[in-house]
């Protein structure tokens, strides 16, 4: 029996007592337990649900579970052994070509890989380094000859590998890395060199201990011309684990999380590799040193090469969402059982999830986790379309890059926020290692800067928004943009005056009418879309004003609006999430499930708008009356969803072997039942001592009668 089944009979008295002003908003009121959990799970797990279930079945194996008592060295060795378990079970081959024992299943590979986070995030990321980065670089940047030479060893783990892109001195600015690969025509070799310490490769999984080779990114120089960043296959250690001549490195040591991964630094001192070690799918050097590429533009070539590795961002979005559901499952299950304070019954304490603030802390984030799941699933489908070749145009790849740059930051930031809130919502129990949340939070911390710093990624999204506007207005034509901004300003005046007055008259002081307006999906769409469009137009007007001026002046103008650009990019990501959520609602057939999902979608949308209420009112999108009613309606939505919270989080399909959390069991319910039975028995037997306050009250009343 699940926790939900056991507690269903004890649903909160107020949960289905819907206020009269909400009755017109939601004429149907499904009962707890009425949802189509199987359909919900299929929607949450996406197009590759079966691949995810297969991965989850494997992750039930205790060999793949994290042991929190291990030190760093032991943890590293355990995780390396876990990679061997994955190989034994054929769990790493999905994306590779059939000729090497794979399935050419790119979407299924990422879907299954992401759920390894349930075993141990270190396992997931080290597997990602080996097969999602090192082997994937060989697959996507190399040719068939490279595949034959190096993929088998990467796939079967006989050659553990590092992905040597990031440098100490440049981080996310990959185009400016300092490592060079200079072609020596006489020897037919590339000379890999790190000329200064800022060019050392750092934070590389498998670099400190286990790696035998690396895919090294360096500036390709031939005949005195720098052709930009390219990738090279470079052996780094011998069979005994010693560095090869010219190669050195350091162990990054203990980190804030993910200590099962041997992150380290690498540097190269005039290391020579054959010309054919250049992974030359997008750029080649002939024996005489002549450079050629199928992509003429150096900038587009660079982004195409890095775009082949976008799968890391897709997988982190999915894994972060899984971690959010894990934390929420534990906290909501605990909140359904844990009792605290005698608020309404002198003999029975309140269940935590009956408190409004607890509902806002957890049910709000549950709605956001659903949005993360649906958006990440659509991102995965777009990824599979590109990498399967079904939709692989330049425009498709650009759309994929932009979508990944929008969704990955939101999903990873949301996971950290959710894990922190669920930890706090469980009090001291949430801080215990046996309940996993603190370690999961520490391990996922790096996700927000891994595979692209979130702020840098959102800046890319913001620039794409500006590019779209430049196309609309003829390369940010000053006159056209100025006219648009003036129109926006006039519209804002109109909205702030007449339009907001119309809203107030329409509502007539009725909170119910305001709520009815907010729950309209077209209203939500318009508000979420309009704030992206208006904010982008405002930023565009600043940049249009410096068009044609010096590079320094243009950079200074951009810098004055950078923070706002990142903000509007985040708003765009939230709009994309809302649209994905809405498509999931529309695809739901069961009426009860659709109704509850609609409430959940509305909660997500209105919570997002609630956070930006100042802008919406200041720019005339909402009347002050409707703004005041928004929070009350959001509170009621969370209350209405409260009876379904555990059912909704259980729909994600995490089993006890995945959760491995005391708070997700019935232990607290059993403790509460035991305590309640003890007090009941004492009261029935007349053994319960009288409360001092009751004695004082009785004595006071007696004195009053005497007086």
C-alpha atoms as one frame of an Amber mdcrd trajectory, in Angstrom:
protein
   0.000   0.000   0.000   1.340   3.458  -0.893   1.481   6.295   1.577  -1.234
   7.998  -0.450  -3.588   5.028  -0.224  -3.112   4.781   3.514  -3.787   8.466
   4.087  -6.543   8.998   1.515  -9.213   8.285   4.110  -7.826  11.058   6.290
  -7.952  13.880   3.760  -8.020  17.328   5.389 -11.501  18.525   6.232 -11.026
  21.836   4.473  -9.353  20.533   1.332 -12.551  19.839  -0.598 -14.524  22.609
   1.075 -14.144  25.000  -1.835 -14.973  28.634  -1.055 -18.114  29.936  -2.728
 -16.185  32.465  -4.773 -14.252  29.620  -6.425 -17.232  27.442  -7.293 -17.832
  29.172 -10.624 -14.174  28.791 -11.557 -13.998  25.018 -11.193 -17.403  23.346
 -11.520 -15.786  19.908 -11.449 -14.036  18.718  -8.321 -12.252  15.399  -8.812
 -11.741  13.279  -5.739  -8.292  12.198  -4.511  -7.399   8.875  -6.065  -9.371
   9.605  -9.228  -6.428  10.603 -11.411  -5.181   8.437 -14.268  -1.748   7.841
 -12.763  -0.532   5.687 -15.642  -1.325   8.395 -18.197   0.244  11.019 -15.968
   3.421   8.979 -15.693   3.612   8.496 -19.450   3.265  12.253 -19.933   5.911
  13.032 -17.310   8.404  10.498 -18.666   7.878  11.599 -22.271   8.394   9.912
 -25.615  11.082   7.568 -24.269   9.185   6.449 -21.172  10.141   2.806 -21.675
  13.834   3.632 -21.915  13.508   5.528 -18.652  11.722   2.626 -16.991  14.459
   0.284 -18.166  17.084   2.577 -16.669  15.143   2.867 -13.428  14.878  -0.917
 -13.178  18.667  -1.078 -13.415  19.124   1.726 -10.873  17.286  -0.395  -8.302
  20.517  -2.449  -8.142  22.234  -1.600  -4.806  25.602  -1.681  -6.564  24.633
   1.585  -8.253  23.607   3.364  -5.059  25.654   6.003  -3.315  27.224   5.049
  -0.002  27.258   8.289   2.037  29.849   6.960   4.456  32.628   6.628   1.860
  35.519   9.045   1.733  36.550  10.716  -1.513  39.059   8.076  -2.626  36.739
   5.147  -1.930  33.832   6.957  -3.553  35.844   7.507  -6.731  36.708   3.834
  -7.000  33.123   2.796  -6.342  31.836   5.048  -9.128  34.422   3.710 -11.584
  33.191   0.228 -10.730  29.608   1.369 -11.272  30.478   2.382 -14.818  31.534
  -1.214 -15.335  28.096  -2.345 -14.148  26.519  -0.107 -16.791  28.725  -1.658
 -19.479  27.860  -5.181 -18.309  24.165  -4.391 -18.634  24.441  -2.763 -22.070
  23.178   0.510 -20.625  25.611   2.823 -22.447  25.184   1.819 -26.071  21.844
   3.352 -27.050  23.146   6.370 -28.956  26.042   4.671 -30.761  25.909   3.265
 -34.312  24.515  -0.234 -34.797  27.831  -1.439 -36.209  29.345  -0.922 -32.754
  26.499  -2.615 -30.905  24.417   0.512 -30.408  20.827   1.402 -31.297  21.191
   4.841 -32.913  18.691   5.875 -30.248  19.715   9.388 -29.265  16.561  10.403
 -27.421  16.294   7.137 -25.495  19.955   7.370 -24.524  19.578  10.804 -22.913
  16.276   9.858 -21.260  17.787   6.757 -19.657  21.062   8.463 -18.772  19.323
  11.271 -16.859  17.688   8.873 -14.388  21.075   7.557 -13.274  20.955  10.542
 -10.922  18.663   8.400  -8.749  21.560   6.023  -8.036  24.251   8.616  -7.449
  24.731  11.966  -9.210  28.459  11.185  -9.373  27.628   8.064 -11.357  25.438
  10.039 -13.727  28.034  12.724 -14.373  31.007  10.360 -14.658  28.991   8.287
 -17.139  28.244  11.540 -18.926  31.938  12.374 -19.098  32.826   8.942 -20.492
  30.017   8.446 -22.989  28.222  11.763 -23.313  31.365  13.877 -23.753  34.515
  11.865 -24.479  32.896   9.186 -26.654  30.351  11.640 -28.060  33.123  13.949
 -29.237  34.652  11.041 -31.156  31.234  10.119 -32.557  30.008  13.580 -33.529
  33.251  15.386 -34.393  35.173  12.464 -35.896  34.795  10.459 -39.076  34.132
   6.753 -39.644  37.843   6.028 -39.388  37.960   7.668 -35.976  34.889   5.691
 -34.936  36.575   2.409 -35.835  39.795   3.334 -34.045  38.521   4.786 -30.803
  34.810   4.197 -30.182  35.115   0.536 -29.079  37.548   1.392 -26.287  35.465
   4.351 -25.165  32.275   2.302 -25.198  33.545  -0.724 -23.259  35.495   1.446
 -20.765  38.844  -0.099 -21.630  39.893   3.490 -22.418  38.481   5.870 -19.797
  38.550   9.363 -21.247  38.458  13.038 -20.334  36.796  15.876 -22.205  39.410
  18.640 -22.173  37.610  21.819 -23.173  37.307  24.126 -20.153  40.328  26.203
 -19.187  41.091  27.953 -15.930  41.387  31.312 -17.659  38.365  31.303 -19.954
  35.596  29.092 -18.575  32.506  29.571 -20.713  34.414  31.627 -23.303  35.508
  28.566 -25.277  36.295  30.561 -28.416  39.139  32.310 -26.571  40.890  29.264
 -25.086  44.674  29.478 -24.966  45.746  25.901 -25.765  47.175  25.655 -29.300
  47.533  22.844 -31.820  50.126  23.935 -34.374  50.614  21.793 -37.459  54.200
  20.719 -38.257  54.214  19.990 -42.020  57.618  18.300 -41.961  56.574  15.783
 -39.320  52.908  15.502 -40.262  51.993  16.112 -36.645  50.108  18.586 -34.491
  51.928  20.071 -31.522  49.569  20.534 -28.563  50.754  23.201 -26.135  49.459
  25.175 -23.153  51.589  28.354 -23.197  50.527  29.663 -19.755  48.760  28.397
 -16.652  45.492  30.102 -17.547  45.344  27.708 -20.507  45.454  24.591 -18.326
  42.398  22.418 -18.788  40.500  22.204 -15.507  37.527  20.585 -13.748  37.807
  17.582 -16.077  36.220  14.323 -14.994  38.590  11.329 -15.371  41.581  13.684
 -15.526  42.880  13.241 -11.971  43.179   9.435 -11.968  41.322   7.252 -14.404
  41.658   8.846 -17.829  43.860   7.206 -20.449  43.029   9.594 -23.296  41.343
  12.964 -23.779  39.503  14.839 -26.471  41.402  18.117 -26.329  40.056  21.403
 -27.665  42.690  23.790 -28.984  43.230  26.627 -31.436  44.163  24.970 -34.754
  47.077  26.803 -36.374  48.489  25.888 -39.771  50.560  27.908 -42.228  50.514
  30.803 -39.766  46.694  31.033 -39.702  44.518  30.362 -36.656  41.363  28.527
 -37.805  39.750  28.541 -34.382  38.863  25.841 -31.893  39.024  22.200 -33.036
  39.131  18.884 -31.205  41.999  16.348 -31.059  42.261  12.818 -29.680  45.264
  12.789 -27.327  46.543   9.804 -25.257  47.455  11.091 -21.784  48.492   8.086
 -19.626  50.188   4.741 -20.072  48.756   1.405 -18.917  50.229   1.926 -15.440
  48.437   5.258 -15.025  51.543   7.435 -15.424  51.376  10.588 -17.528  52.914
  10.300 -20.985  55.876  12.567 -21.876  54.938  16.243 -22.091  51.663  15.811
 -20.223  51.119  16.886 -16.645  48.255  17.527 -14.323  46.855  17.935 -10.843
  44.002  16.513  -8.816  41.243  19.061  -8.091  40.719  17.284  -4.773  37.667
  17.528  -2.546  34.760  19.503  -4.011  31.433  20.822  -2.777  29.731  17.779
  -4.272  30.131  14.998  -6.858  33.170  13.624  -5.034  32.834  10.274  -6.748
  34.318  11.919  -9.855  38.080  12.369 -10.185  38.110  15.924 -11.500  41.512
  17.297 -12.329  43.690  19.573 -14.473  45.757  18.792 -17.553  48.473  20.729
 -19.333  50.524  19.974 -22.437  54.144  20.840 -23.175  54.782  20.488 -26.911
  52.891  17.175 -27.084  52.900  15.691 -30.578  50.012  13.719 -32.080  49.556
  12.451 -35.656  47.705  14.680 -38.118  44.959  12.052 -38.243  44.210  12.593
 -34.536  42.345  15.738 -35.535  38.609  14.958 -35.290  37.993  16.412 -38.691
  34.301  16.190 -39.500  34.012  19.991 -39.652  37.598  20.999 -40.377  40.596
  19.151 -41.857  44.282  19.729 -42.532  45.949  18.062 -45.502  49.484  16.663
 -45.347  50.861  19.888 -46.815  49.120  21.950 -44.117  46.223  23.199 -46.239
  43.067  23.768 -44.180  39.586  22.958 -45.480  36.088  22.881 -44.005  32.563
  22.200 -45.291  31.471  25.270 -43.281  32.946  28.466 -44.681  32.087  30.803
 -41.806  34.507  30.382 -38.863  31.839  31.514 -36.413  29.198  29.133 -37.707
  31.778  26.324 -37.806  32.624  26.924 -34.148  28.995  26.888 -33.031  28.278
  23.816 -35.147  31.092  21.888 -33.485  29.961  22.898 -30.011  26.334  22.354
 -30.961  26.996  18.654 -31.473  27.622  18.494 -27.725  24.334  20.127 -26.695
  23.183  16.775 -25.342  24.837  17.595 -22.026  22.439  20.483 -21.466  19.480
  18.313 -22.419  20.497  15.574 -19.999  21.080  18.015 -17.147  17.587  19.452
 -17.631  16.066  15.988 -17.306  18.288  14.923 -14.411  17.599  18.134 -12.486
  13.874  17.588 -12.928  14.218  14.034 -11.600  16.065  15.390  -8.555  13.264
  17.916  -7.977  10.696  15.123  -7.986  12.797  13.065  -5.590  12.979  15.907
  -3.072   9.293  16.735  -3.474   8.270  13.096  -3.086  10.041  12.894   0.262
   8.811  16.261   1.541   5.193  15.813   0.463   5.013  12.283   1.857   6.457
  13.590   5.113   4.116  16.603   5.092   1.140  14.246   4.785   2.204  12.452
   7.982   4.043  14.855  10.251   1.858  16.734  12.717   2.701  19.960  14.508
   0.748  22.336  16.797  -2.868  22.143  17.981  -4.361  24.721  15.664  -7.952
  23.475  15.387  -8.228  20.421  17.650  -6.973  20.314  21.256  -6.424  16.557
  21.016  -4.962  16.252  17.508  -2.117  18.244  15.990  -2.311  19.560  12.437
  -0.816  17.761   9.443   1.933  19.984   8.008   0.480  19.981   4.508  -2.772
  21.462   5.841  -0.967  24.721   6.596  -1.250  27.277   3.806   2.403  28.220
   3.892   3.448  24.567   3.604   1.179  24.213   0.585   2.729  27.264  -1.039
   6.226  25.945  -0.330   5.646  22.490  -1.797   2.627  22.527  -4.120   3.954
  25.625  -5.915   7.214  23.826  -6.572   5.387  20.674  -7.620   3.658  22.711
 -10.334   7.045  24.044 -11.413   8.527  20.517 -11.478   5.740  19.464 -13.843
   6.573  22.449 -16.052  10.257  21.463 -15.974   9.353  17.891 -16.958   7.127
  18.802 -19.886   9.558  21.415 -21.234  12.552  19.074 -20.858  10.661  16.324
 -22.687  10.000  18.643 -25.619  13.647  19.709 -25.588  14.612  16.031 -25.779
  12.307  15.473 -28.745  13.899  18.426 -30.533  17.343  17.022 -29.737  16.444
  13.596 -31.120  15.041  15.167 -34.278  18.365  16.889 -34.953  20.673  14.024
 -34.030  18.610  11.353 -35.769  18.755  13.438 -38.935  14.976  13.812 -39.213
  15.163  17.567 -38.638  18.801  18.548 -39.017  18.862  21.839 -40.890  20.940
  24.773 -39.720  17.742  26.411 -38.484  16.813  23.255 -36.551  20.187  23.203
 -34.826  19.936  26.874 -33.913  16.471  26.305 -32.472  17.781  23.365 -30.455
  20.701  25.396 -29.101  18.391  28.243 -28.086  15.814  25.955 -26.495  18.506
  24.113 -24.515  20.007  27.438 -23.409  16.585  28.497 -22.108  15.410  25.285
 -20.417  18.628  24.013 -18.807  19.104  27.114 -16.596  15.524  27.065 -15.341
  15.451  23.332 -14.626  18.788  23.339 -12.777  18.096  26.502 -10.769  14.648
  25.177  -9.931  16.135  21.897  -8.716  18.471  23.671  -6.283  15.641  25.843
  -4.990  13.308  22.851  -4.678  15.848  20.695  -2.866  16.624  23.498  -0.420
  12.939  24.142   0.254  12.118  20.461   0.649  15.044  20.100   3.049  13.709
  22.927   5.200  10.116  21.693   4.926  11.201  18.438   6.600  12.962  20.162
   9.483  15.753  18.184  11.104  14.710  15.022   9.282  15.467  16.754   6.008
  19.039  17.352   7.117  19.778  13.699   7.765  21.998  11.976   5.207  19.678
   8.973   5.192  17.046  11.238   3.613  19.436  12.189   0.800  18.249  15.736
   0.160  21.330  17.608   1.497  23.758  15.473  -0.528  21.578  15.692  -3.636
  21.531  19.480  -3.220  25.333  19.589  -2.898  25.866  17.296  -5.886  23.532
  19.288  -8.137  25.040  22.635  -7.232  27.535  22.467 -10.088  24.777  21.787
 -12.622  24.091  25.525 -12.808  27.581  26.190 -14.208  28.274  22.785 -15.781
  27.745  22.461 -19.557  27.408  26.228 -19.757  27.013  28.770 -16.960  23.297
  29.487 -16.614  23.705  33.242 -16.872  25.837  32.907 -19.995  23.283  30.562
 -21.549  20.443  32.969 -20.828  22.466  35.764 -22.396  22.567  33.649 -25.561
  18.775  33.383 -25.397  18.491  37.118 -24.893  20.677  37.804 -27.909  18.490
  35.473 -29.952  15.436  37.484 -28.884  17.192  40.664 -30.001  18.164  39.016
 -33.290  14.542  38.130 -33.927  13.620  41.761 -33.282  16.371  42.963 -35.591
  14.856  40.867 -38.367  11.443  42.321 -37.616  12.703  45.889 -37.643  15.402
  45.700 -40.329  18.558  45.151 -38.299  17.353  47.245 -35.371  16.487  50.248
 -37.512  16.445  53.168 -35.093  13.301  54.749 -36.471  11.302  51.555 -36.595
  12.278  50.485 -33.091  11.700  53.984 -31.731   8.216  54.039 -33.218   7.515
  50.641 -31.708   8.718  51.745 -28.268   6.653  54.936 -28.473   3.659  52.768
 -29.349   4.437  50.553 -26.382   4.662  53.619 -24.161   1.364  54.963 -25.472
  -0.189  51.560 -24.964   1.151  51.481 -21.429  -0.462  54.871 -20.740  -3.691
  53.539 -22.215  -3.458  50.401 -20.134  -2.520  52.292 -16.985  -5.522  54.567
 -17.423  -8.514  53.430 -19.433  -7.590  49.725 -19.745  -7.002  49.232 -16.049
 -10.147  51.185 -15.305 -12.030  48.825 -17.600 -10.591  45.872 -15.684 -11.759
  47.373 -12.410 -15.246  48.139 -13.728 -15.478  44.675 -15.253 -14.561  43.033
 -11.965 -16.913  45.279 -10.011 -15.044  44.520  -6.819 -15.599  40.799  -7.231
 -12.616  38.625  -6.460 -14.354  35.779  -8.265 -14.469  37.744 -11.533 -10.770
  38.576 -11.209  -9.977  34.905 -10.611 -12.055  33.870 -13.601  -9.995  36.224
 -15.739  -6.672  34.884 -14.441  -7.584  31.252 -15.077  -8.237  31.916 -18.782
  -5.287  30.317 -20.675  -5.408  33.057 -23.311  -4.975  35.688 -20.606  -2.024
  33.763 -19.182  -0.495  33.401 -22.647  -0.935  37.106 -23.398   0.573  38.247
 -20.104   3.553  35.891 -20.352   4.157  36.744 -24.022   3.643  40.473 -23.679
   6.208  40.911 -20.932   8.867  39.175 -23.077   8.009  41.280 -26.115   7.813
  44.593 -24.274  11.020  44.048 -22.287  12.900  42.971 -25.420  11.674  46.033
 -27.319  12.841  48.313 -24.529  16.342  46.803 -24.553  16.422  46.920 -28.357
  15.730  50.645 -28.283  18.893  51.242 -26.237  21.046  49.156 -28.586  19.532
  50.708 -31.678  20.602  54.117 -30.422  24.309  53.190 -30.595  24.188  51.407
 -33.921  27.113  52.580 -36.097  29.121  53.836 -33.125  32.429  52.431 -31.904
  32.754  48.895 -30.579  33.473  50.297 -27.110  30.341  52.455 -27.167  28.183
  49.553 -28.330  29.663  47.289 -25.652  29.024  49.929 -22.985  25.401  50.292
 -24.080  24.919  46.529 -24.043  26.429  46.316 -20.575  23.893  48.809 -19.204
  21.081  46.400 -20.172  22.782  43.024 -19.643  20.991  42.208 -16.395  17.623
  43.000 -17.955  18.496  40.930 -21.018  19.138  37.893 -18.822  15.876  38.574
 -16.996  13.853  38.660 -20.206  15.563  35.466 -21.375  14.409  33.803 -18.158
  10.909  35.120 -18.850  11.131  33.541 -22.313  12.090  30.216 -20.725   9.056
  30.426 -18.438   6.843  31.119 -21.454   8.266  28.041 -23.194   7.563  25.996
 -20.075   3.985  27.270 -19.909   3.419  26.367 -23.554   4.787  22.845 -23.018
   2.604  22.455 -19.917  -0.456  23.625 -21.844   0.173  21.128 -24.645   0.390
  18.382 -22.023  -2.927  19.493 -20.528  -4.573  19.530 -23.942  -3.298  16.020
 -24.678  -4.813  14.614 -21.461  -7.991  12.616 -22.135  -9.207  11.649 -18.667
 -11.430  14.495 -17.445 -10.482  14.332 -13.767  -6.783  14.234 -14.599  -7.168
  17.065 -17.101  -8.977  19.214 -14.544  -6.285  18.755 -11.898  -3.510  19.297
 -14.456  -5.236  22.505 -15.521  -5.242  23.711 -11.918  -1.568  22.810 -11.683
  -0.770  24.643 -14.927  -2.677  27.681 -13.697  -0.731  27.608 -10.429   2.545
  27.527 -12.350   1.544  30.433 -14.595   0.117  32.640 -11.874   3.011  31.959
  -9.528   5.359  33.189 -12.266   3.214  36.304 -12.747   3.008  36.842  -9.002
   6.798  37.105  -8.890   6.694  39.829 -11.584   3.653  41.660 -10.258   5.497
  44.967  -9.898   6.334  45.075 -13.604   2.835  44.024 -14.660   1.193  46.789
 -12.638   3.796  49.455 -13.421   3.458  48.813 -17.149  -0.303  48.763 -17.181
  -0.878  45.071 -17.746  -2.886  44.623 -14.531  -5.175  46.884 -12.554  -4.331
  47.257  -8.888  -7.584  45.471  -8.060  -6.659  42.412 -10.105  -3.124  42.516
  -8.733  -4.523  42.390  -5.198  -6.741  39.432  -6.075  -3.932  37.410  -7.673
  -2.272  36.205  -4.495  -5.564  35.134  -2.959  -6.397  33.079  -6.023  -2.940
  31.489  -6.076  -3.396  30.544  -2.417  -6.742  28.909  -3.199  -5.274  27.015
  -6.139  -2.575  25.570  -3.891  -5.244  24.615  -1.334  -7.411  23.004  -4.001
  -4.441  20.957  -5.220  -3.394  19.938  -1.732  -5.430  16.665  -1.636  -3.773
  15.601  -4.902  -0.189  16.575  -4.009   1.054  13.106  -3.086  -0.807  11.497
  -5.975   0.746  13.984  -8.394   4.282  13.466  -7.127   3.883   9.669  -7.011
   2.857   9.760 -10.676   6.520  10.372 -11.555   7.042   6.713 -10.715   9.845
   6.717  -8.168   9.945   3.447  -6.239  11.370   2.839  -2.742  14.690   1.666
  -4.229  14.945   4.983  -6.078  13.900   7.152  -3.140  15.818   5.458  -0.293
  14.478   8.084   2.144  12.994   7.419   5.568  10.711  10.438   5.136   9.144
   8.800   2.070   8.110   5.705   4.012   5.237   5.306   6.470   7.575   5.566
   9.459   6.364   9.017  10.538   2.689   8.034  10.128   3.307   5.024  12.341
   4.997   7.193  14.981   2.112   9.655  14.896  -0.445   6.849  15.160   1.411
   5.330  18.099   1.540   8.665  19.932  -2.140   9.391  19.258  -3.177   5.928
  20.469  -1.128   6.362  23.657  -2.791   9.659  24.538  -6.235   8.328  23.617
  -5.752   5.336  25.905  -4.626   7.537  28.797  -7.591   9.861  28.364  -9.993
   6.899  28.211  -8.513   5.447  31.383  -8.583   8.788  33.165  -4.813   8.719
  33.520  -4.038  11.878  31.548  -2.977  14.710  33.883  -4.995  17.896  33.625
  -3.445  20.810  31.782  -2.290  23.648  34.022  -4.063  26.231  31.888  -7.350
  24.392  32.314  -6.841  24.265  36.078  -6.115  27.992  36.213  -9.132  28.776
  34.074 -11.381  26.731  36.333  -9.959  28.364  39.443 -10.441  31.794  37.937
 -14.034  31.002  37.076 -14.645  29.761  40.629 -13.208  32.963  42.095 -15.423
  34.969  39.789 -18.561  33.207  40.990 -17.558  33.750  44.608 -16.922  37.424
  44.009
